[in-house]
Amino acid sequence: MGTNARILVIGATGYIGARLVPRLLSAGYLVRAVSRSLEKLQGCHWATHKNVELMTVDVLDPVALAAACEGCQTAYYLVHSMNSQHRDFEEADRRCALNMATAAQRAGLTRIIYLGGLGDQGEELSRHLRSRAEVADILRSGAVPVTVLRAAMIIGSGSASFEILRYLVERLPFMITPRWVRTPSQPIAVRNVLAYLIGCLEKDETIGQVFDIGGPEVVTYQQLMDAYAAEAGLGRRFVVPVPYFTPRLSSYWIHLVTPVPAYIARPLAEGLRSPAVCRESRIKDLIPQELLDCRTAIKLAITCVQHQQVESHWTDAGAIPPAEWFYSEDPKWAGGTVYEDRRSLIVEGTADDLWQPLVRLGGNTGWYYGNWLWRWRGLMDRLIGGVGMIRGRRHISDLKPGDALDFWRVGAVDAGRRLLLVAEMRLPGKAMLEFRIEPISKTKVRLIQTARFLPSGLTGLIYWLLVTPLHGIVFGGMLKGIAAARARQSNASSDGMIYGS
């Protein structure tokens, strides 16, 4: 296929899509990148490339999807509904696939390339793998030829599977595990997956075919844990498999120990019960490449995490919650009374100076004041099924719309001026936290911190009344802590920099 052909990437801000788009652009292709959120697309480092076109589309909207397909020749279908917005991900995936098959036919696409899961239909498949196989069948039932790549666990920094492995091994020197830790699997490095996806464009022999893709080794999950421990320089991990761990129990344990929530952990854990080994290897001859073994893939992923070079992350999935109510002064329009806590400080320095500590909020940096209170709130949220504080953040000093930030989601970023965070913890209502930096003079700026809460019923009102006394301590302390961090950067005394407002 010539590089003048426009390539459609559906799911361009997801884990695989966000890595695939820049590689297609580097290869000279014209790309139409599709996501549900324009803000997330615009936050990608490749968003301003001359050969990329950004488009906001919900795959559940057949009209919008048909418009996205117009003018394209090949589409990468990288959609998966296994997120907090679609608890019944099987039904959502089914509807999306049907819409895609119809839109592709009407737009006259030459083919679809789809990344699915590895697992034989004859075995007792998990809901996750069964849904992946069903999506492939639906796409292939249409008139447009489909290339299906079936992969087992993908090893790469930021993938949900890798994060589960990483946190389990790093936090638990002794583990009582389900028996599925000894189920055979054939993992593949994320760079090998991307090479196969791009290679399919140049090989007409792949059109309409189904390929199993995997690395050079068949291993068990226990062997992967041993490999991670060795590459991370950790001591030996003691693993005791028992027959009493159901996928549900496994998902709850993963939820508590790792950043991956139970609704994602459970289908992944269920999938590990079934052997995931390639049954054929035709693609290795069609698209030759060096396949990384598990130890090498794990080593590369660890290096990326340590050097803050995680290109995409599993938390990137999902839409940014709408923020319109945050600015509404009309209770009826907002959906009820909006409660507000607003504070400000005047700080010496420029907006850029103050932005540096502000944009590092959360993660390993912490919240500049009362970190134990933030951790306690995160633990309580985790125990009741929320995301908690354990997710951390993708990068220590870079934020883009859609990034996870502890139990917040970045709603908007305007460098040097504004940062908006949308709460994702379990709450009886909706909450947002905004920071604004307003220049006063050449040497002074005002830092404004606004927390807003839209309660849901009486429970929400009671919650707000109970936490309001803590705001003076936590939010007030955080505001001064950000200013003090700015002072430390310039080796000045924080007392001389904070004037109050």
KOLKE-519853 format. One record per residue (C-alpha): residue number from 0; residue in three letters; x, y, z. Coordinates in nm, 3 decimals, padded with zeros to 5 digits. Example, Ala and Ser with C-alpha at 12.3 -4.5 7.8 and 13.67 -1.06 7.14 Angstrom:
! residues 2
   n res      c1      c2      c3
   0 ALA  01.230 -00.450  00.780
   1 SER  01.367 -00.106  00.714
END
This chain:
! residues 501
   n res      c1      c2      c3
   0 MET  00.000  00.000  00.000
   1 GLY  00.133  00.343 -00.087
   2 THR  00.196  00.598  00.185
   3 ASN -00.049  00.841  00.019
   4 ALA -00.336  00.623  00.135
   5 ARG -00.515  00.763  00.439
   6 ILE -00.512  00.525  00.735
   7 LEU -00.792  00.536  00.991
   8 VAL -00.694  00.454  01.350
   9 ILE -00.998  00.401  01.571
  10 GLY -00.896  00.409  01.936
  11 ALA -00.602  00.641  01.871
  12 THR -00.560  00.747  02.235
  13 GLY -00.570  00.394  02.375
  14 TYR -00.268  00.193  02.483
  15 ILE -00.186  00.049  02.139
  16 GLY -00.335  00.328  01.928
  17 ALA -00.129  00.603  02.092
  18 ARG  00.187  00.411  02.000
  19 LEU  00.074  00.306  01.655
  20 VAL -00.015  00.653  01.522
  21 PRO  00.334  00.810  01.553
  22 ARG  00.493  00.504  01.392
  23 LEU  00.256  00.527  01.097
  24 LEU  00.338  00.896  01.065
  25 SER  00.711  00.823  01.079
  26 ALA  00.660  00.572  00.796
  27 GLY  00.507  00.849  00.584
  28 TYR  00.139  00.754  00.605
  29 LEU -00.150  00.998  00.621
  30 VAL -00.342  00.921  00.939
  31 ARG -00.691  01.004  01.060
  32 ALA -00.677  00.956  01.437
  33 VAL -01.014  00.892  01.601
  34 SER -01.106  00.909  01.969
  35 ARG -01.405  01.002  02.181
  36 SER -01.218  01.301  02.325
  37 LEU -01.073  01.584  02.117
  38 GLU -00.887  01.711  02.426
  39 LYS -00.705  01.379  02.462
  40 LEU -00.617  01.376  02.093
  41 GLN -00.482  01.730  02.112
  42 GLY -00.271  01.634  02.412
  43 CYS -00.081  01.365  02.217
  44 HIS  00.272  01.463  02.115
  45 TRP  00.194  01.380  01.750
  46 ALA -00.126  01.588  01.736
  47 THR  00.034  01.873  01.539
  48 HIS  00.203  01.651  01.280
  49 LYS  00.131  01.773  00.926
  50 ASN  00.005  01.430  00.815
  51 VAL -00.242  01.364  01.096
  52 GLU -00.610  01.457  01.107
  53 LEU -00.790  01.450  01.441
  54 MET -01.153  01.347  01.466
  55 THR -01.387  01.298  01.761
  56 VAL -01.612  00.994  01.720
  57 ASP -01.805  00.766  01.951
  58 VAL -01.805  00.423  01.786
  59 LEU -02.154  00.367  01.928
  60 ASP -02.271  00.648  01.695
  61 PRO -02.306  00.484  01.348
  62 VAL -02.345  00.815  01.165
  63 ALA -02.028  00.967  01.312
  64 LEU -01.839  00.643  01.254
  65 ALA -01.945  00.634  00.888
  66 ALA -01.816  00.991  00.845
  67 ALA -01.483  00.891  00.998
  68 CYS -01.442  00.607  00.747
  69 GLU -01.504  00.826  00.442
  70 GLY -01.190  00.887  00.239
  71 CYS -00.984  00.618  00.409
  72 GLN -00.856  00.291  00.263
  73 THR -00.755  00.086  00.568
  74 ALA -00.882  00.106  00.925
  75 TYR -00.715 -00.016  01.242
  76 TYR -00.989 -00.118  01.481
  77 LEU -00.845 -00.089  01.835
  78 VAL -01.163 -00.039  02.036
  79 HIS -01.233 -00.220  02.361
  80 SER -01.515 -00.129  02.599
  81 MET -01.364 -00.287  02.911
  82 ASN -01.369  00.035  03.114
  83 SER -01.567  00.207  03.388
  84 GLN -01.815  00.355  03.138
  85 HIS -01.920  00.011  03.008
  86 ARG -01.951 -00.250  03.281
  87 ASP -02.129 -00.476  03.029
  88 PHE -01.837 -00.454  02.792
  89 GLU -01.949 -00.755  02.586
  90 GLU -02.268 -00.586  02.471
  91 ALA -02.092 -00.255  02.408
  92 ASP -01.819 -00.428  02.204
  93 ARG -02.083 -00.615  02.005
  94 ARG -02.266 -00.294  01.910
  95 CYS -01.941 -00.114  01.823
  96 ALA -01.826 -00.399  01.597
  97 LEU -02.159 -00.408  01.413
  98 ASN -02.137 -00.033  01.356
  99 MET -01.783 -00.068  01.227
 100 ALA -01.864 -00.347  00.983
 101 THR -02.152 -00.142  00.839
 102 ALA -01.956  00.186  00.821
 103 ALA -01.657  00.018  00.656
 104 GLN -01.876 -00.132  00.384
 105 ARG -02.056  00.195  00.310
 106 ALA -01.729  00.392  00.294
 107 GLY -01.567  00.137  00.065
 108 LEU -01.272  00.056  00.288
 109 THR -01.033 -00.196  00.138
 110 ARG -00.979 -00.372  00.471
 111 ILE -00.982 -00.362  00.850
 112 ILE -00.692 -00.464  01.074
 113 TYR -00.801 -00.584  01.416
 114 LEU -00.599 -00.677  01.726
 115 GLY -00.779 -00.947  01.924
 116 GLY -00.705 -01.201  02.195
 117 LEU -00.538 -01.540  02.173
 118 GLY -00.751 -01.834  02.279
 119 ASP -00.922 -02.129  02.112
 120 GLN -01.301 -02.129  02.083
 121 GLY -01.311 -02.495  02.183
 122 GLU -01.177 -02.409  02.528
 123 GLU -01.366 -02.249  02.814
 124 LEU -01.288 -01.890  02.726
 125 SER -01.319 -01.599  02.965
 126 ARG -01.570 -01.322  02.896
 127 HIS -01.282 -01.103  02.785
 128 LEU -01.143 -01.350  02.530
 129 ARG -01.490 -01.456  02.420
 130 SER -01.576 -01.093  02.348
 131 ARG -01.252 -01.043  02.154
 132 ALA -01.334 -01.348  01.940
 133 GLU -01.691 -01.232  01.888
 134 VAL -01.575 -00.889  01.769
 135 ALA -01.349 -01.057  01.515
 136 ASP -01.639 -01.271  01.389
 137 ILE -01.869 -00.969  01.357
 138 LEU -01.611 -00.768  01.165
 139 ARG -01.537 -01.061  00.935
 140 SER -01.907 -01.112  00.866
 141 GLY -01.914 -00.783  00.675
 142 ALA -01.817 -00.725  00.314
 143 VAL -01.478 -00.564  00.394
 144 PRO -01.184 -00.808  00.434
 145 VAL -01.044 -00.821  00.787
 146 THR -00.694 -00.905  00.907
 147 VAL -00.706 -01.042  01.261
 148 LEU -00.400 -01.057  01.485
 149 ARG -00.455 -01.264  01.800
 150 ALA -00.221 -01.190  02.090
 151 ALA -00.182 -01.319  02.444
 152 MET -00.037 -01.096  02.717
 153 ILE  00.137 -00.786  02.579
 154 ILE  00.451 -00.693  02.770
 155 GLY  00.515 -00.321  02.765
 156 SER  00.543 -00.032  03.006
 157 GLY  00.201  00.096  03.100
 158 SER -00.010 -00.200  02.986
 159 ALA -00.267 -00.326  03.237
 160 SER -00.120 -00.676  03.228
 161 PHE  00.231 -00.548  03.289
 162 GLU  00.118 -00.320  03.573
 163 ILE -00.049 -00.614  03.748
 164 LEU  00.271 -00.817  03.714
 165 ARG  00.488 -00.527  03.829
 166 TYR  00.294 -00.442  04.143
 167 LEU  00.238 -00.802  04.250
 168 VAL  00.608 -00.884  04.230
 169 GLU  00.734 -00.558  04.380
 170 ARG  00.493 -00.557  04.674
 171 LEU  00.456 -00.925  04.763
 172 PRO  00.767 -01.135  04.837
 173 PHE  00.532 -01.418  04.935
 174 MET  00.214 -01.493  04.740
 175 ILE -00.071 -01.741  04.772
 176 THR -00.203 -01.749  04.418
 177 PRO -00.462 -01.918  04.199
 178 ARG -00.358 -02.224  04.002
 179 TRP -00.366 -02.021  03.680
 180 VAL -00.014 -01.895  03.758
 181 ARG  00.101 -02.224  03.601
 182 THR -00.110 -02.200  03.284
 183 PRO  00.104 -02.183  02.968
 184 SER  00.104 -01.858  02.773
 185 GLN  00.302 -01.699  02.489
 186 PRO  00.346 -01.328  02.571
 187 ILE  00.466 -01.079  02.313
 188 ALA  00.654 -00.749  02.347
 189 VAL  00.454 -00.439  02.256
 190 ARG  00.714 -00.332  01.998
 191 ASN  00.668 -00.665  01.819
 192 VAL  00.289 -00.617  01.818
 193 LEU  00.331 -00.272  01.661
 194 ALA  00.569 -00.408  01.398
 195 TYR  00.315 -00.674  01.299
 196 LEU  00.033 -00.418  01.284
 197 ILE  00.228 -00.188  01.053
 198 GLY  00.374 -00.475  00.853
 199 CYS  00.026 -00.591  00.759
 200 LEU -00.018 -00.272  00.553
 201 GLU  00.259 -00.373  00.316
 202 LYS  00.165 -00.738  00.279
 203 ASP -00.138 -00.815  00.064
 204 GLU -00.103 -01.178  00.170
 205 THR -00.235 -01.077  00.515
 206 ILE -00.569 -00.950  00.379
 207 GLY -00.861 -01.153  00.509
 208 GLN -00.637 -01.376  00.721
 209 VAL -00.624 -01.463  01.092
 210 PHE -00.280 -01.485  01.254
 211 ASP -00.160 -01.586  01.599
 212 ILE  00.118 -01.358  01.719
 213 GLY  00.345 -01.433  02.012
 214 GLY  00.699 -01.411  02.138
 215 PRO  00.960 -01.687  02.109
 216 GLU  00.877 -01.848  02.446
 217 VAL  00.591 -02.037  02.608
 218 VAL  00.596 -01.956  02.980
 219 THR  00.374 -01.959  03.286
 220 TYR  00.271 -01.652  03.484
 221 GLN  00.488 -01.775  03.769
 222 GLN  00.788 -01.776  03.536
 223 LEU  00.703 -01.420  03.432
 224 MET  00.701 -01.317  03.798
 225 ASP  01.040 -01.481  03.846
 226 ALA  01.171 -01.300  03.537
 227 TYR  01.043 -00.965  03.660
 228 ALA  01.197 -01.015  04.004
 229 ALA  01.532 -01.097  03.845
 230 GLU  01.529 -00.799  03.607
 231 ALA  01.415 -00.560  03.882
 232 GLY  01.691 -00.678  04.115
 233 LEU  01.446 -00.816  04.370
 234 GLY  01.489 -01.127  04.578
 235 ARG  01.320 -01.452  04.499
 236 ARG  00.940 -01.443  04.522
 237 PHE  00.774 -01.741  04.690
 238 VAL  00.456 -01.849  04.512
 239 VAL  00.213 -02.106  04.650
 240 PRO -00.070 -02.191  04.405
 241 VAL -00.397 -02.306  04.566
 242 PRO -00.723 -02.427  04.407
 243 TYR -00.951 -02.198  04.608
 244 PHE -00.884 -01.865  04.437
 245 THR -01.172 -01.786  04.201
 246 PRO -01.136 -01.512  03.937
 247 ARG -01.359 -01.293  04.153
 248 LEU -01.134 -01.331  04.458
 249 SER -00.828 -01.284  04.237
 250 SER -00.970 -00.959  04.098
 251 TYR -01.037 -00.822  04.449
 252 TRP -00.681 -00.903  04.554
 253 ILE -00.540 -00.743  04.239
 254 HIS -00.764 -00.440  04.304
 255 LEU -00.614 -00.392  04.651
 256 VAL -00.249 -00.455  04.564
 257 THR -00.219 -00.301  04.216
 258 PRO -00.357  00.012  04.045
 259 VAL -00.579 -00.200  03.815
 260 PRO -00.943 -00.192  03.933
 261 ALA -01.147 -00.507  03.987
 262 TYR -01.370 -00.453  03.682
 263 ILE -01.060 -00.478  03.460
 264 ALA -00.868 -00.727  03.675
 265 ARG -01.145 -00.987  03.677
 266 PRO -01.171 -01.046  03.299
 267 LEU -00.793 -01.043  03.274
 268 ALA -00.764 -01.297  03.556
 269 GLU -01.032 -01.512  03.396
 270 GLY -00.835 -01.505  03.072
 271 LEU -00.526 -01.640  03.244
 272 ARG -00.708 -01.966  03.324
 273 SER -00.702 -02.068  02.957
 274 PRO -00.379 -02.162  02.773
 275 ALA -00.284 -01.884  02.529
 276 VAL -00.032 -02.040  02.294
 277 CYS  00.008 -01.975  01.922
 278 ARG -00.131 -02.261  01.711
 279 GLU  00.038 -02.141  01.392
 280 SER  00.324 -01.908  01.301
 281 ARG  00.269 -01.808  00.935
 282 ILE  00.309 -01.438  01.009
 283 LYS  00.673 -01.484  01.109
 284 ASP  00.757 -01.565  00.748
 285 LEU  00.542 -01.286  00.603
 286 ILE  00.664 -01.013  00.841
 287 PRO  01.006 -01.117  00.973
 288 GLN  01.137 -00.933  01.278
 289 GLU  01.344 -01.001  01.590
 290 LEU  01.101 -01.132  01.853
 291 LEU  01.202 -01.030  02.204
 292 ASP  01.207 -01.294  02.475
 293 CYS  01.019 -01.226  02.798
 294 ARG  01.322 -01.122  03.002
 295 THR  01.428 -00.867  02.740
 296 ALA  01.075 -00.729  02.702
 297 ILE  01.041 -00.695  03.081
 298 LYS  01.382 -00.526  03.107
 299 LEU  01.286 -00.269  02.842
 300 ALA  00.954 -00.200  03.014
 301 ILE  01.122 -00.151  03.352
 302 THR  01.372  00.088  03.194
 303 CYS  01.091  00.297  03.043
 304 VAL  00.916  00.320  03.381
 305 GLN  01.235  00.418  03.562
 306 HIS  01.322  00.688  03.308
 307 GLN  00.969  00.834  03.286
 308 GLN  00.940  00.728  02.922
 309 VAL  00.605  00.547  02.931
 310 GLU  00.465  00.625  02.587
 311 SER  00.107  00.522  02.665
 312 HIS -00.069  00.380  02.970
 313 TRP -00.372  00.163  03.038
 314 THR -00.529  00.450  03.233
 315 ASP -00.543  00.652  02.909
 316 ALA -00.860  00.466  02.812
 317 GLY -01.199  00.624  02.874
 318 ALA -01.357  00.960  02.808
 319 ILE -01.285  01.274  03.009
 320 PRO -01.593  01.345  03.224
 321 PRO -01.779  01.661  03.116
 322 ALA -01.698  01.972  03.318
 323 GLU -01.974  02.212  03.213
 324 TRP -02.147  02.207  03.552
 325 PHE -01.824  02.328  03.715
 326 TYR -01.874  02.675  03.566
 327 SER -02.252  02.698  03.592
 328 GLU -02.402  02.943  03.841
 329 ASP -02.750  02.815  03.754
 330 PRO -02.848  02.532  03.994
 331 LYS -03.117  02.404  03.757
 332 TRP -02.879  02.389  03.462
 333 ALA -02.604  02.227  03.669
 334 GLY -02.846  01.970  03.808
 335 GLY -02.860  02.104  04.163
 336 THR -02.679  02.334  04.405
 337 VAL -02.305  02.346  04.349
 338 TYR -02.092  02.394  04.662
 339 GLU -01.762  02.576  04.636
 340 ASP -01.440  02.615  04.833
 341 ARG -01.221  02.889  04.688
 342 ARG -00.881  03.000  04.816
 343 SER -00.597  03.212  04.681
 344 LEU -00.244  03.327  04.756
 345 ILE -00.019  03.591  04.606
 346 VAL  00.323  03.447  04.521
 347 GLU  00.642  03.614  04.406
 348 GLY  00.766  03.494  04.069
 349 THR  00.626  03.436  03.723
 350 ALA  00.345  03.209  03.610
 351 ASP  00.599  02.970  03.460
 352 ASP  00.786  02.955  03.792
 353 LEU  00.473  02.858  03.983
 354 TRP  00.357  02.616  03.716
 355 GLN  00.658  02.389  03.775
 356 PRO  00.558  02.268  04.125
 357 LEU  00.188  02.280  04.040
 358 VAL  00.215  02.046  03.741
 359 ARG  00.405  01.792  03.957
 360 LEU  00.110  01.742  04.195
 361 GLY  00.034  01.386  04.303
 362 GLY  00.218  01.065  04.230
 363 ASN  00.558  01.042  04.396
 364 THR  00.564  01.418  04.459
 365 GLY  00.254  01.404  04.676
 366 TRP  00.012  01.687  04.749
 367 TYR  00.248  01.924  04.933
 368 TYR  00.057  01.896  05.259
 369 GLY -00.108  01.623  05.466
 370 ASN  00.000  01.340  05.240
 371 TRP -00.105  01.084  05.501
 372 LEU -00.460  01.226  05.482
 373 TRP -00.459  01.193  05.104
 374 ARG -00.332  00.833  05.134
 375 TRP -00.596  00.753  05.396
 376 ARG -00.869  00.891  05.166
 377 GLY -00.728  00.685  04.881
 378 LEU -00.725  00.369  05.093
 379 MET -01.086  00.421  05.196
 380 ASP -01.181  00.470  04.833
 381 ARG -00.994  00.156  04.729
 382 LEU -01.165 -00.052  04.995
 383 ILE -01.510  00.043  04.865
 384 GLY -01.417 -00.035  04.503
 385 GLY -01.282  00.302  04.387
 386 VAL -00.961  00.380  04.203
 387 GLY -00.775  00.499  04.512
 388 MET -00.438  00.677  04.508
 389 ILE -00.240  00.378  04.385
 390 ARG -00.259  00.471  04.014
 391 GLY -00.009  00.753  04.056
 392 ARG  00.064  00.939  03.736
 393 ARG  00.216  00.869  03.394
 394 HIS  00.503  01.120  03.417
 395 ILE  00.651  01.313  03.707
 396 SER  00.633  01.658  03.545
 397 ASP  00.416  01.631  03.233
 398 LEU  00.038  01.630  03.224
 399 LYS -00.204  01.612  02.936
 400 PRO -00.586  01.599  02.922
 401 GLY -00.712  01.252  03.008
 402 ASP -00.414  01.154  03.224
 403 ALA -00.486  00.970  03.548
 404 LEU -00.355  01.156  03.854
 405 ASP -00.403  00.946  04.168
 406 PHE -00.782  00.943  04.212
 407 TRP -00.832  01.237  03.974
 408 ARG -00.849  01.261  03.596
 409 VAL -00.689  01.560  03.422
 410 GLY -00.975  01.749  03.258
 411 ALA -00.785  02.041  03.110
 412 VAL -00.430  02.174  03.094
 413 ASP -00.327  02.524  02.992
 414 ALA  00.043  02.543  03.074
 415 GLY  00.130  02.831  03.303
 416 ARG -00.235  02.927  03.349
 417 ARG -00.478  02.652  03.445
 418 LEU -00.508  02.290  03.561
 419 LEU -00.847  02.120  03.603
 420 LEU -00.884  01.786  03.782
 421 VAL -01.201  01.573  03.774
 422 ALA -01.258  01.341  04.070
 423 GLU -01.281  00.968  03.996
 424 MET -01.300  00.844  04.354
 425 ARG -01.630  00.703  04.482
 426 LEU -01.841  01.003  04.584
 427 PRO -02.210  01.080  04.644
 428 GLY -02.187  01.341  04.372
 429 LYS -01.936  01.499  04.133
 430 ALA -01.626  01.693  04.231
 431 MET -01.360  01.897  04.053
 432 LEU -01.049  02.083  04.162
 433 GLU -00.916  02.374  03.960
 434 PHE -00.595  02.576  03.987
 435 ARG -00.553  02.909  03.808
 436 ILE -00.249  03.131  03.789
 437 GLU -00.320  03.500  03.727
 438 PRO -00.033  03.750  03.673
 439 ILE -00.051  04.058  03.895
 440 SER  00.276  04.221  03.795
 441 LYS  00.608  04.121  03.644
 442 THR  00.718  03.973  03.976
 443 LYS  00.394  03.850  04.136
 444 VAL  00.111  03.611  04.048
 445 ARG -00.206  03.497  04.220
 446 LEU -00.265  03.125  04.265
 447 ILE -00.638  03.048  04.284
 448 GLN -00.758  02.708  04.401
 449 THR -01.127  02.621  04.356
 450 ALA -01.297  02.300  04.466
 451 ARG -01.655  02.245  04.352
 452 PHE -01.896  01.969  04.447
 453 LEU -02.231  01.879  04.292
 454 PRO -02.403  01.654  04.550
 455 SER -02.628  01.364  04.465
 456 GLY -02.924  01.375  04.700
 457 LEU -02.915  01.401  05.077
 458 THR -02.612  01.173  05.106
 459 GLY -02.409  01.412  04.896
 460 LEU -02.515  01.709  05.107
 461 ILE -02.418  01.530  05.429
 462 TYR -02.083  01.431  05.277
 463 TRP -02.004  01.792  05.187
 464 LEU -02.093  01.915  05.536
 465 LEU -01.870  01.649  05.695
 466 VAL -01.562  01.717  05.481
 467 THR -01.589  02.097  05.475
 468 PRO -01.396  02.142  05.806
 469 LEU -01.108  01.941  05.657
 470 HIS -01.084  02.168  05.355
 471 GLY -00.931  02.447  05.560
 472 ILE -00.658  02.209  05.670
 473 VAL -00.595  02.007  05.354
 474 PHE -00.670  02.257  05.077
 475 GLY -00.527  02.551  05.268
 476 GLY -00.212  02.358  05.348
 477 MET -00.178  02.238  04.990
 478 LEU -00.205  02.591  04.852
 479 LYS  00.072  02.714  05.081
 480 GLY  00.275  02.401  05.007
 481 ILE  00.271  02.471  04.633
 482 ALA  00.390  02.826  04.698
 483 ALA  00.659  02.700  04.936
 484 ALA  00.779  02.452  04.672
 485 ARG  00.813  02.744  04.432
 486 ALA  01.017  02.924  04.698
 487 ARG  01.250  02.628  04.744
 488 GLN  01.312  02.617  04.370
 489 SER  01.454  02.967  04.379
 490 ASN  01.642  02.909  04.711
 491 ALA  01.432  03.179  04.878
 492 SER  01.244  03.179  05.204
 493 SER  00.878  03.085  05.176
 494 ASP  00.793  03.345  05.440
 495 GLY  00.901  03.621  05.207
 496 MET  00.700  03.491  04.919
 497 ILE  00.351  03.438  05.056
 498 TYR  00.145  03.748  05.117
 499 GLY -00.204  03.606  05.148
 500 SER -00.521  03.716  04.976
END
